[in-house]
Amino acid sequence: MITHRAYACEPWLLRETALNLDVLPQSESVFALSNGHVGWRGNLDEGEPHGLPGAYLNGVHELHPLPYAEAGYGYPESGQTVINITNGKIIRLLVDDEPFDVRYGRLRSHERVLDLRNGLLRRTCEWTSPAGRTVRVRSTRLVSFTQRAIAAVAYEVEPLDDEVRVVIQSELVTNEQLPHTPGDPRTAAALESPLEPEENLASGHRLRLVHSTRRSGLRVAAAADHVVNGPDSTRTSSESGENVSRLTVTSVLKPGEPLRLEKMVSYGWSSVRSLPAVRDQVDAALAGARSTGWQGLADQQRTYLDDFWGRSDVEVDGDAEIQQAVRFGLFHVLQAGARAEQRAVPAKGLTGSGYDGHSFWDTETFVLSLLTYTSPHSVAEALRWRHDTLPAARARAEQLGLRGAVFPWRTIDGSECSAYWPAGTAAFHVNADIADAVVRYVEATGDEEFQRETGVPILVETARLWHSLGHHDHQGAFHFDGVTGPDEYSAVADDNVYTNLMARENLRQAANIIEQHPEAAAAFGVDDEEAAAWRDAADAVALPYNEDLRVHEQSAGFTGHQVWDFAGTAPDQYPLMLHFPYFDLYRKQVVKQADLVLVMCKRGEMFDAGQKARNFEYYEQLTVRDSSLSACWQSVMAAEVGHLRLAYDYLGEAALMDLADLENNTRDGLHIASLAGTWIALVQGFGGMRHYDGLLEFSPKLPERLSRLAFSVQVKGRRLRMEIEDSAATYTLVQGSPMEICHYGERFTVICDEPRRRKIQRPPHRPEPKQPPGRRPASRH
């Protein structure tokens, strides 16, 4: 997007200076507003033209049958897909009976601005109708962080030349017609008009619609109220039907005389509450918003974001694109998780329907890695959602003949809905990723209540899974066979190193936690013998290593596979999974996304510096990055082993994944994990931050193009600010009690408002590794 001439590069704004319908679907994603509970895509106010209409409630979905050519035991029976709920953002305008439509008449100017400081989407345009009447339209939109059920629009129209008669139609619309997309016809059938009407209302300035889903049994309500300000000629009327509830405002305006409409919309849903209860829920939320008022909501939004940016902002000197991109990423990651409140964080957030609205391991490994140190409250809520889905995870484990709990590869409500088991069920590492997020959150916050009530059940049940999934061989080594790691081009492999080392830590931490909370552990029947078995398994986990190549194997025997014919692969044959059969990918040395490289970032204490450098160089030659989940971790490891230019180029790829639409699918929604990856690449890569056993460690370095990098992290109520310049790093404790940190192995204590300055070490010079032909990241030098 920002490579398009209509987009400006500014540190706190994403500004579109002209409307280009060719990138309208992409702009709807990047201009989306959300709070983790309610999501509105950045569609034009009048609803058309559009790429993909979108209003979403986190967790609201419909079921559909999953396709199987051949049935098999343990296959999930139904899929889940996010649905477009009642659209409350539509405001249509007629100027002397001519509908305002940017495709007709003359659009004299059009600007949209996503304001990252204020959490507002502003639009200003001037349009001349086919009949020659010119009006200026201004709108401002928000989805409230402080009142989670509320979204709002302020809409204003003003004539610029002659007196005009205008009509504004403010609507709630359900079962909008969606663009046709190719795919499983059964899914399409399930999503065609998925909401059945239960109640509708139009009374004065108030509107309401209540619907329910056919298969998933969810009840969804939306209500709207309005404040209208205009000349004495202004009149209003309202009407309602099963799928549309509408307020109509008419007025005659003179030049310089505006008509202003303030619209507040509330949303609610439930799988158990009655129609009157859900109706009362949205009415009460609306009453709260009305008492606050439009300006009050905007002021609350700014106050909320002032606090967020105060503890989370990342400052980058030397690259304006990266500065804009990291703030854009922080804002959208916040939007994805801020008020999810015991719901999942979908891979696309609430910005589009890509991936069917499912959550994956992305949440714990990418999104929560960022939020743990910037908005820890939202991390606790996301992990409590995982805890709430333990009954489904236990049932899945029992179905698979395993103990403990098996969390789903992809889901909305907590049950597995991946129809492709080699990449789904076999990707058991998601369980260790969740356990890792629990441990990281507790280390960063010291939240013992969470550790006892949420952490103990998750760690105990995932440890039981690993112990039942693995086995000791005759020499005592502990193996996990037939698993899929992060690299989905190597499925159903033995001893995937990422899986093994993450499971090892899961087992070790589970044994630790029951020592800390024996009473809580006893409630799950854990005894000393079981904990000892976990420790034994952890200590004996296999770690495949090729002595001849002196590199770790991604999985057992991986380095003995035939290397993929990269030279014979054309540029238009990427991503490979769309042009080659999986069976061929599975038996070759080709890596979709960081796998062994990722575990060196996550469990770096298991590798020495030489191993990291050799492993990184070896797997760089095989990694094609057919996934948005790779570049940020390759950036982190490239920075650690000393390839700063390459690390900087990978940072650019992660940062611009959506702003430059690098994978040509931003139209379906943003890549929330890659947006979080921008922060990961800067903070963990160039900041060199690691958090091991409660100690924050830093090994900072800067690529040649950046002159300064500054960021803050929160740990146990303390806020530590780090500023990196060319030759030194400065550590400042902004708030909280003294804390011990580590700089290149040197431990020291920082005290509030007493900066500590340390020299930066230069990384050793190494020849830059090669990538597969045509797969090197774009150079930023």
C-alpha positions in Angstrom: 0.0 0.0 0.0 2.6 2.6 1.0 4.4 1.9 -2.3 1.4 3.2 -4.1 1.7 6.9 -4.9 -1.6 7.6 -3.1 0.0 6.7 0.3 2.2 9.0 2.3 4.8 7.8 4.8 4.3 9.6 8.1 5.4 8.5 11.6 1.9 8.5 13.3 -0.5 8.3 10.4 -1.4 6.1 7.5 -2.7 8.6 4.9 -4.3 7.8 1.6 -4.4 11.0 -0.5 -6.6 9.7 -3.4 -9.1 6.9 -3.8 -7.9 4.1 -6.1 -10.4 1.3 -6.5 -7.7 -1.1 -7.7 -6.4 -1.3 -4.1 -9.8 -0.8 -2.4 -9.9 -4.3 -0.8 -6.4 -3.9 0.6 -7.2 -0.5 2.0 -10.3 -1.9 3.7 -7.9 -4.2 5.7 -5.3 -1.6 6.6 -8.0 0.9 7.6 -9.9 -1.6 9.7 -10.8 -0.7 13.3 -11.2 -3.2 16.1 -10.8 -3.6 19.8 -10.6 -7.4 19.9 -14.3 -7.8 20.5 -15.9 -5.8 17.6 -14.2 -5.3 14.2 -15.2 -3.0 11.3 -13.3 -3.3 8.0 -12.4 0.1 6.5 -15.2 0.1 4.0 -16.4 3.4 2.6 -19.2 4.9 4.6 -21.8 4.4 1.9 -21.1 0.7 1.7 -20.4 0.6 -2.1 -18.1 0.1 -3.9 -16.4 -2.5 -1.7 -13.9 -5.3 -1.9 -15.2 -7.3 1.1 -17.9 -5.9 3.4 -17.0 -6.8 7.0 -18.3 -6.4 10.5 -17.2 -9.0 13.0 -17.7 -10.1 16.5 -15.0 -12.2 18.0 -16.2 -15.8 18.4 -19.3 -15.5 16.2 -19.1 -18.1 13.5 -21.1 -20.7 11.6 -20.5 -24.4 11.2 -20.2 -26.2 7.9 -19.4 -29.8 6.9 -15.7 -30.6 6.2 -14.9 -32.4 3.0 -13.3 -35.9 3.1 -12.9 -38.0 0.1 -12.1 -40.9 2.5 -13.3 -40.9 6.0 -10.9 -41.6 8.9 -11.1 -42.0 12.6 -10.4 -38.8 14.5 -11.2 -36.5 11.6 -13.0 -33.3 12.8 -16.7 -33.5 11.6 -17.3 -29.8 11.0 -15.5 -26.6 10.1 -16.0 -23.2 11.6 -16.0 -19.9 9.6 -16.3 -16.4 10.8 -19.4 -14.6 9.5 -20.2 -11.1 8.5 -22.5 -9.9 11.3 -24.9 -6.9 11.2 -23.1 -4.0 9.5 -23.6 -0.8 11.5 -21.2 1.5 9.7 -23.3 2.1 6.6 -24.4 5.7 6.1 -25.8 6.4 2.6 -26.1 9.9 1.2 -28.3 11.3 -1.6 -27.7 14.8 -3.0 -30.8 16.0 -4.9 -31.9 12.4 -5.4 -28.4 11.4 -6.7 -26.8 8.7 -4.5 -23.2 9.6 -3.4 -21.2 6.9 -5.3 -17.5 7.5 -6.0 -17.9 5.7 -9.3 -20.2 8.4 -10.7 -20.1 12.1 -11.0 -16.7 13.6 -10.2 -14.7 12.8 -7.1 -12.8 16.1 -6.7 -10.7 15.0 -3.7 -10.6 12.0 -1.4 -8.5 11.5 1.7 -8.5 8.9 4.4 -6.3 9.0 7.5 -5.7 6.3 10.1 -4.6 8.2 13.2 -2.5 5.8 15.3 -2.3 8.2 18.3 -6.0 8.8 18.5 -7.4 5.5 17.2 -9.6 7.2 14.7 -10.2 6.7 11.0 -11.0 10.1 9.3 -12.3 10.6 5.8 -12.7 13.9 3.9 -13.9 14.1 0.3 -15.5 16.5 -2.2 -17.8 15.2 -4.8 -19.8 16.7 -7.6 -22.9 14.8 -8.5 -23.9 14.0 -12.1 -26.3 16.9 -11.8 -23.5 19.3 -10.9 -24.1 19.7 -7.1 -20.9 19.7 -5.1 -20.7 18.6 -1.4 -18.0 18.1 1.1 -18.3 14.9 3.2 -16.4 14.4 6.4 -16.6 11.3 8.6 -14.7 10.0 11.6 -15.0 6.4 12.8 -13.9 4.6 15.9 -14.2 1.2 17.7 -13.9 2.0 21.4 -11.2 0.5 23.5 -12.9 1.6 26.7 -16.5 0.5 25.9 -15.9 -2.8 24.2 -19.4 -3.2 22.7 -19.3 0.2 21.0 -18.4 1.5 17.6 -19.3 4.9 16.4 -19.3 7.2 13.4 -19.6 11.0 13.1 -20.8 12.0 9.6 -21.1 15.5 8.2 -22.2 16.8 4.8 -22.0 20.4 3.6 -22.8 21.9 0.2 -20.1 23.9 -1.5 -21.9 25.8 -4.2 -25.7 25.8 -4.4 -28.5 25.0 -2.0 -29.2 21.2 -2.0 -31.7 18.8 -0.6 -29.9 15.9 1.1 -31.0 12.6 2.5 -28.9 10.6 4.9 -29.8 6.9 5.5 -28.2 5.4 8.5 -28.6 1.6 8.5 -28.2 -1.6 10.3 -27.9 -4.3 7.6 -27.7 -8.1 8.1 -27.0 -10.8 5.6 -25.2 -8.5 3.2 -24.4 -10.1 -0.2 -20.7 -11.0 -0.2 -18.4 -11.3 -3.2 -18.2 -14.8 -4.7 -15.0 -16.5 -3.9 -13.9 -19.9 -5.2 -13.8 -22.8 -2.7 -15.8 -25.5 -1.2 -19.4 -25.0 -2.2 -20.6 -26.5 1.1 -18.8 -23.7 2.9 -20.4 -21.1 0.6 -23.8 -22.5 1.2 -23.4 -22.3 5.0 -22.3 -18.7 4.7 -25.1 -17.5 2.4 -27.4 -15.5 4.6 -26.2 -17.2 7.8 -28.3 -15.1 10.2 -31.9 -15.8 10.8 -34.1 -12.9 12.0 -35.6 -12.9 15.5 -36.5 -9.3 16.2 -36.2 -5.8 14.7 -37.0 -2.3 15.9 -37.0 1.3 14.7 -38.2 3.8 17.2 -37.3 7.5 16.9 -33.6 7.6 16.4 -33.0 4.1 17.8 -32.6 0.9 15.7 -32.1 -2.7 16.7 -31.8 -6.1 15.0 -31.5 -9.5 16.6 -30.6 -12.6 14.7 -29.3 -16.2 15.3 -27.1 -18.5 13.4 -28.6 -21.7 12.0 -26.0 -24.3 13.0 -23.7 -22.9 15.6 -26.6 -21.7 17.8 -25.4 -18.2 18.5 -27.6 -15.2 19.1 -26.3 -11.8 17.8 -27.8 -8.4 18.5 -26.9 -4.9 17.2 -28.5 -1.6 18.2 -27.9 2.0 17.1 -28.7 5.4 18.4 -28.2 8.8 16.7 -27.7 12.5 17.4 -28.7 14.7 14.5 -27.7 18.4 14.2 -28.9 20.5 11.2 -31.0 23.4 10.2 -34.6 23.8 11.1 -35.7 22.1 7.9 -34.2 18.8 9.1 -36.6 15.9 9.6 -36.1 12.3 10.6 -38.1 9.0 10.2 -37.3 5.4 10.9 -38.3 2.0 9.6 -37.3 -1.6 10.2 -37.5 -5.0 8.6 -36.1 -8.4 9.2 -32.6 -7.6 7.8 -32.5 -3.8 7.6 -33.3 -1.2 10.2 -33.0 2.4 9.0 -33.0 6.0 10.2 -33.6 8.6 7.4 -32.6 12.2 7.8 -33.7 14.8 5.3 -32.7 18.5 5.1 -32.2 21.4 2.8 -28.7 22.9 3.2 -27.2 26.1 2.1 -23.5 26.5 1.3 -21.5 26.5 4.5 -24.5 25.0 6.4 -23.6 21.4 7.5 -25.8 18.5 8.5 -24.1 16.3 11.2 -25.1 12.8 12.3 -23.4 11.0 15.2 -24.1 7.3 15.2 -23.3 4.9 18.0 -23.6 1.2 17.5 -23.5 -1.5 20.2 -23.0 -5.3 19.6 -23.5 -8.4 21.7 -23.8 -12.1 21.3 -24.3 -15.3 23.3 -24.6 -19.0 22.9 -26.7 -19.4 26.1 -28.6 -16.1 26.9 -32.2 -15.5 25.9 -33.4 -13.0 23.3 -34.5 -10.5 26.0 -31.2 -10.8 27.8 -29.1 -10.2 24.6 -31.4 -7.3 23.6 -31.0 -5.7 27.1 -27.3 -6.2 26.8 -26.9 -4.1 23.6 -29.5 -1.5 24.9 -27.5 -1.1 28.1 -24.2 -0.7 26.2 -25.8 1.9 24.0 -27.2 3.8 26.9 -23.6 4.0 28.4 -22.2 5.3 25.1 -25.0 7.9 24.8 -24.2 9.2 28.2 -20.5 9.5 27.3 -21.3 11.1 23.9 -19.3 11.2 20.7 -16.6 13.5 22.0 -16.4 11.6 25.2 -15.7 8.4 23.3 -13.0 10.1 21.2 -11.4 11.5 24.4 -11.4 8.1 26.1 -9.8 6.6 23.0 -7.0 9.1 23.1 -6.4 8.6 26.8 -6.3 4.8 26.4 -3.8 5.1 23.5 -1.7 7.7 25.3 -1.2 5.1 28.0 -0.5 2.4 25.4 2.0 4.4 23.4 3.7 5.6 26.6 4.7 2.0 27.5 4.9 0.5 24.0 6.2 2.9 21.4 9.2 2.0 19.4 11.3 4.8 18.0 13.4 4.2 14.8 15.7 6.8 13.4 17.0 6.4 9.9 14.2 4.6 8.1 10.8 6.4 7.9 9.0 3.4 6.4 10.1 1.1 9.3 9.1 3.8 11.8 5.6 4.0 10.3 5.3 0.3 9.9 6.3 -0.7 13.5 3.7 1.8 14.9 1.1 0.5 12.4 1.9 -3.0 13.5 1.7 -2.2 17.2 -1.7 -0.5 16.7 -3.2 -3.4 14.9 -1.8 -6.0 17.3 -3.4 -4.0 20.1 -6.6 -3.9 18.2 -6.6 -7.6 17.7 -6.2 -8.4 21.4 -7.0 -5.4 23.6 -10.6 -6.4 24.5 -10.8 -10.0 23.3 -11.4 -10.9 26.9 -11.3 -14.7 27.1 -11.7 -15.1 23.3 -9.2 -16.1 20.7 -6.9 -13.8 18.8 -7.5 -14.7 15.1 -4.7 -14.8 12.6 -6.3 -11.9 10.8 -7.6 -10.2 13.9 -11.0 -8.8 13.1 -9.8 -7.2 9.8 -11.1 -9.8 7.3 -12.3 -13.3 6.8 -9.0 -14.8 5.7 -8.2 -18.2 7.2 -11.9 -18.5 8.0 -11.3 -16.3 11.1 -9.3 -19.1 12.8 -6.7 -18.8 15.5 -3.4 -20.8 15.2 -0.2 -21.1 17.1 0.5 -17.5 15.7 -1.3 -16.1 18.8 1.0 -17.5 21.4 4.3 -17.4 19.5 4.0 -14.0 17.8 1.2 -11.9 19.2 1.5 -12.7 22.8 5.3 -12.4 22.6 4.7 -8.7 22.0 1.7 -8.1 24.2 3.4 -9.8 27.2 5.8 -6.8 27.5 3.4 -4.1 26.4 -0.2 -5.1 27.4 0.1 -8.0 29.7 -3.6 -7.9 30.8 -4.7 -8.9 27.3 -2.2 -11.8 27.4 -3.8 -13.2 30.6 -7.3 -12.9 28.9 -6.1 -14.8 25.8 -4.6 -17.6 27.8 -7.7 -17.8 30.0 -9.6 -18.5 26.8 -7.2 -21.4 26.2 -7.9 -22.6 29.7 -11.6 -22.4 29.1 -11.3 -24.7 26.1 -9.5 -27.4 28.1 -12.6 -29.7 28.1 -12.5 -29.8 24.3 -8.7 -30.3 24.3 -9.0 -33.2 26.8 -11.7 -34.8 24.7 -9.5 -34.4 21.6 -6.6 -36.1 23.4 -8.8 -39.0 24.5 -10.1 -39.4 20.9 -6.4 -39.6 19.7 -5.6 -42.2 22.4 -3.4 -39.7 24.4 -3.4 -38.4 27.9 -3.8 -34.8 28.9 -5.0 -32.2 26.4 -4.5 -31.7 22.7 -5.2 -28.1 21.8 -6.4 -27.5 18.2 -4.3 -26.5 15.3 -6.9 -24.1 14.0 -10.1 -23.1 15.7 -12.6 -20.5 16.7 -14.4 -22.0 19.6 -11.7 -24.4 20.9 -12.5 -27.5 18.9 -10.3 -28.7 16.0 -11.5 -27.8 12.6 -8.5 -28.6 10.4 -9.5 -31.1 7.8 -5.8 -31.8 6.8 -4.3 -33.8 9.7 -0.6 -33.8 8.6 -0.5 -30.1 9.0 -3.2 -30.0 11.7 -3.4 -32.8 14.2 0.3 -33.7 13.7 1.4 -30.2 14.6 1.4 -30.9 18.3 3.8 -28.1 18.9 0.9 -25.7 19.4 0.5 -27.3 22.9 4.1 -26.4 23.8 3.6 -22.9 22.3 0.7 -22.3 24.6 2.6 -23.6 27.6 5.5 -21.3 26.6 3.2 -18.3 26.5 2.0 -19.1 30.0 5.5 -19.4 31.4 6.6 -16.2 29.7 3.6 -14.2 31.0 4.2 -15.4 34.6 7.9 -14.5 34.4 7.1 -11.1 33.0 4.3 -10.3 35.5 4.8 -12.4 38.6 1.0 -13.1 38.5 0.9 -16.0 41.0 -2.9 -16.2 41.0 -2.9 -16.7 37.2 -0.1 -19.2 37.6 -2.1 -21.2 40.1 -5.5 -21.0 38.5 -4.7 -21.0 34.8 -1.0 -22.0 34.5 -1.2 -25.2 36.5 -4.0 -26.8 34.5 -2.5 -25.9 31.1 1.0 -27.0 32.0 -0.1 -30.2 33.7 -2.3 -31.3 30.8 0.2 -30.4 28.1 3.0 -32.2 30.0 0.8 -35.3 30.2 0.2 -35.0 26.4 4.0 -34.9 25.7 4.7 -37.8 28.1 2.1 -40.0 26.4 3.0 -38.9 22.9 6.7 -39.6 23.3 8.7 -42.8 24.1 12.1 -43.9 25.5 14.2 -46.0 23.1 16.4 -48.8 24.3 19.2 -46.4 25.1 17.0 -44.1 27.1 16.6 -41.2 24.6 13.1 -39.8 24.5 11.5 -39.3 21.0 8.5 -37.7 19.5 7.7 -39.5 16.2 5.3 -38.6 13.4 4.9 -34.9 14.3 4.8 -31.7 12.2 6.9 -28.7 13.2 6.5 -25.1 12.1 7.8 -26.0 8.7 4.7 -27.3 6.9 6.8 -28.6 4.0 8.1 -31.3 6.3 5.1 -33.1 7.8 4.8 -36.2 10.0 8.5 -36.3 10.8 10.4 -37.9 13.7 12.1 -35.8 16.3 11.4 -32.4 14.9 13.9 -30.3 16.9 11.5 -27.4 17.4 8.8 -29.7 18.8 11.3 -31.7 20.9 12.9 -28.7 22.6 9.6 -26.9 23.1 8.1 -30.0 24.6 11.3 -30.5 26.7 10.7 -27.0 28.2 7.0 -27.7 28.7 7.8 -30.9 30.7 10.4 -29.1 32.7 8.2 -26.1 33.5 5.3 -28.4 34.4 7.4 -30.2 36.9 8.5 -26.8 38.4 5.0 -25.4 38.7 3.7 -28.3 40.7 6.5 -27.8 43.2 5.4 -24.2 43.5 1.7 -25.0 43.8 1.3 -28.5 45.2 -2.2 -28.1 46.3 -3.4 -26.9 42.9 -1.5 -29.7 41.2 -3.0 -32.3 43.6 -6.4 -31.3 42.3 -5.4 -32.8 39.0 -4.0 -36.0 40.6 -0.3 -35.1 39.9 2.1 -36.9 42.3 5.9 -36.9 42.7 6.3 -40.0 40.5 4.5 -38.4 37.6 6.6 -35.2 37.9 9.8 -37.2 38.1 8.8 -39.0 34.9 8.3 -35.6 33.2 11.8 -34.5 34.3 13.3 -37.8 33.1 11.7 -37.4 29.7 12.8 -33.8 29.4 16.4 -34.6 30.2 16.4 -37.4 27.6 14.8 -35.6 24.7 16.5 -36.5 21.4 18.3 -33.7 19.5 19.2 -34.9 16.0 22.6 -33.7 14.8 24.6 -34.4 11.7 28.2 -34.8 12.8 29.5 -34.6 9.2 27.8 -31.3 8.4 28.1 -30.1 12.0 24.5 -28.9 12.0 21.4 -29.8 13.8 18.8 -31.6 11.7 15.4 -30.0 11.5 14.1 -33.5 12.1 15.7 -37.0 12.2 17.1 -37.8 8.8 16.2 -34.4 7.2 19.7 -33.6 6.0 19.8 -36.9 4.2 16.8 -36.0 2.0 17.3 -34.8 -1.6 17.6 -31.1 -1.9 14.8 -29.4 -3.7 15.6 -28.3 -7.3 15.6 -24.6 -6.6 17.3 -23.8 -9.9 14.6 -25.5 -11.8 11.8 -23.7 -9.9 10.4 -20.7 -11.7 9.6 -17.5 -9.8 5.9 -17.8 -10.5 5.9 -21.3 -9.0 6.0 -19.9 -5.5 4.4 -20.5 -3.1 5.4 -24.1 -3.7 2.3 -25.7 -2.1 0.1 -24.2 -4.9 2.2 -25.7 -7.7 3.7 -29.0 -6.4 2.2 -32.0 -4.5 2.8 -32.1 -0.8 4.2 -35.6 -1.0 7.1 -34.3 -3.1 7.7 -31.3 -0.7 7.6 -33.7 2.3 10.5 -35.8 1.0 12.8 -33.0 0.0 15.1 -30.5 1.8 13.0 -27.4 1.4 11.7 -25.2 4.2 8.5 -23.2 4.1 9.2 -21.1 7.1 11.7 -20.8 10.0 11.7 -24.0 12.0 15.1 -24.9 13.4 16.0 -21.2 13.2 12.9 -20.4 15.2 13.8 -22.8 18.0 17.3 -21.3 18.2 15.5 -18.0 19.0 13.1 -19.5 21.5 15.4 -22.0 23.2 18.7 -20.4 22.4 20.3 -21.8 25.6 20.4 -25.2 23.9 22.8 -24.1 21.2 26.3 -22.5 21.3 27.3 -19.6 19.2 29.1 -21.7 16.6 26.1 -24.0 16.2 23.8 -21.1 15.7 25.9 -19.6 13.0 26.3 -22.9 11.1 22.7 -23.9 11.5 21.5 -20.5 10.3 23.7 -20.6 7.2 22.6 -24.2 6.3 18.9 -23.5 6.6 19.1 -20.2 4.8 19.9 -22.1 1.6 16.7 -24.1 2.0 14.1 -21.6 3.3 11.7 -20.1 0.7 9.5 -18.1 3.1 6.2 -19.2 1.6 4.7 -17.9 4.8 4.4 -14.6 6.5 5.6 -16.2 9.7 9.2 -16.6 8.8 10.9 -13.3 8.1 10.8 -11.8 11.6 12.5 -14.9 13.2 15.1 -15.1 10.4 15.8 -11.4 11.2 16.3 -12.1 14.9 18.8 -15.0 14.3 20.6 -13.1 11.5 21.1 -10.3 13.9 22.3 -12.6 16.6 24.9 -14.4 14.5 26.2 -11.1 12.9 24.5 -10.7 9.5 23.1 -7.2 10.2 22.3 -6.3 6.6 20.4 -9.5 6.1 18.6 -9.0 9.4 17.6 -5.5 8.3 16.2 -6.8 5.0 14.2 -9.5 6.8 12.9 -6.8 9.2 11.6 -4.9 6.1 9.8 -7.9 4.8 8.0 -8.5 8.1 7.2 -4.8 8.6 5.8 -4.3 5.1 3.9 -7.6 4.7 0.6 -5.8 4.5 1.6 -2.2 3.9 3.3 -3.3 0.7 0.9 -6.4 0.2 3.9 -8.6 -0.3 1.9 -11.9 -0.4 -1.0 -10.4 -2.5 -3.6 -11.4 0.0 -3.9 -8.3 2.3 -7.4 -8.0 0.8 -8.5 -10.9 3.1 -7.3 -9.2 6.2 -4.0 -8.3 7.9 -1.2 -10.7 8.9 -1.3 -10.0 12.6 1.6 -12.3 13.4 3.8 -10.6 10.9 2.8 -7.2 12.3 3.9 -8.4 15.7 7.0 -9.7 14.0 8.1 -6.2 13.3 8.4 -5.5 17.0 10.0 -9.0 17.5 12.7 -8.2 14.9 13.5 -4.8 16.3 13.4 -5.7 20.1 14.6 -9.3 20.1 16.7 -8.9 17.0 18.5 -5.5 17.1 17.8 -5.0 20.8 19.0 -8.6 21.4 16.4 -9.0 24.2 16.0 -12.5 25.7 14.1 -13.4 28.9 15.5 -16.6 30.5 14.6 -17.7 34.0 13.4 -14.3 35.1 16.4 -12.3 33.9 16.2 -9.8 31.0 19.3 -10.1 28.8 20.3 -7.8 26.0 22.9 -8.0 23.2 22.2 -4.8 21.2 23.4 -4.0 17.7 22.3 -1.7 14.9 22.4 -2.2 11.1 24.2 0.6 9.3 21.1 2.4 8.1 19.6 2.9 11.5 21.2 5.6 13.7 19.0 5.0 16.8 16.5 2.5 18.2 14.5 3.0 21.4 11.8 0.9 23.0 10.3 0.1 26.4 9.3 -3.2 28.0 7.3 -3.9 31.2 8.4 -6.6 33.6 6.8 -7.2 37.0 5.4 -3.6 37.3 8.7 -2.0 36.2 9.1 -0.2 32.9 12.6 -0.4 31.4 13.5 1.9 28.5 16.4 1.0 26.2 18.0 3.4 23.7 20.5 2.1 21.2 22.8 4.4 19.3 25.8 3.6 17.1 28.3 2.8 19.9 26.4 2.4 23.1 23.1 1.4 24.7 21.5 3.3 27.5 19.2 1.5 30.0 16.8 3.6 32.0 14.3 2.3 34.6 11.3 4.6 34.1 9.2 3.3 36.9 9.3 0.6 39.6 11.8 -0.9 42.0 15.4 -1.6 41.1 15.9 -4.6 38.7 18.9 -6.6 37.6 19.5 -6.9 33.9 22.3 -8.4 31.7 24.2 -6.7 28.9 26.4 -9.1 26.9 26.8 -11.3 29.9 27.5 -8.4 32.4 24.9 -8.3 35.2 24.1 -5.0 36.8 21.2 -3.3 38.6 19.3 -0.3 37.2 17.6 2.2 39.5 14.7 4.5 38.6 15.8 7.6 36.7 19.5 6.7 36.9 20.5 5.7 33.3 23.2 3.1 32.8 25.2 3.3 29.6 27.1 0.4 28.1 29.2 0.0 25.0 27.9 -2.1 22.1 30.0 -5.0 20.9 30.6 -5.4 17.2 29.5 -8.8 15.8 32.1 -11.0 14.1 32.4 -10.6 10.4 30.9 -13.6 8.5 30.3 -14.2 4.8 26.7 -13.6 4.2 24.7 -16.9 3.6 22.9 -17.6 0.4 19.2 -18.1 -0.1 17.4 -20.2 -2.7 17.5 -18.5 -6.1 15.1 -15.6 -6.2 14.2 -15.9 -2.5 16.5 -13.3 -1.0 14.6 -10.6 0.8 14.4 -7.3 -0.9 17.4 -5.1 -0.1 16.9 -2.0 2.0 20.4 -0.8 1.4 
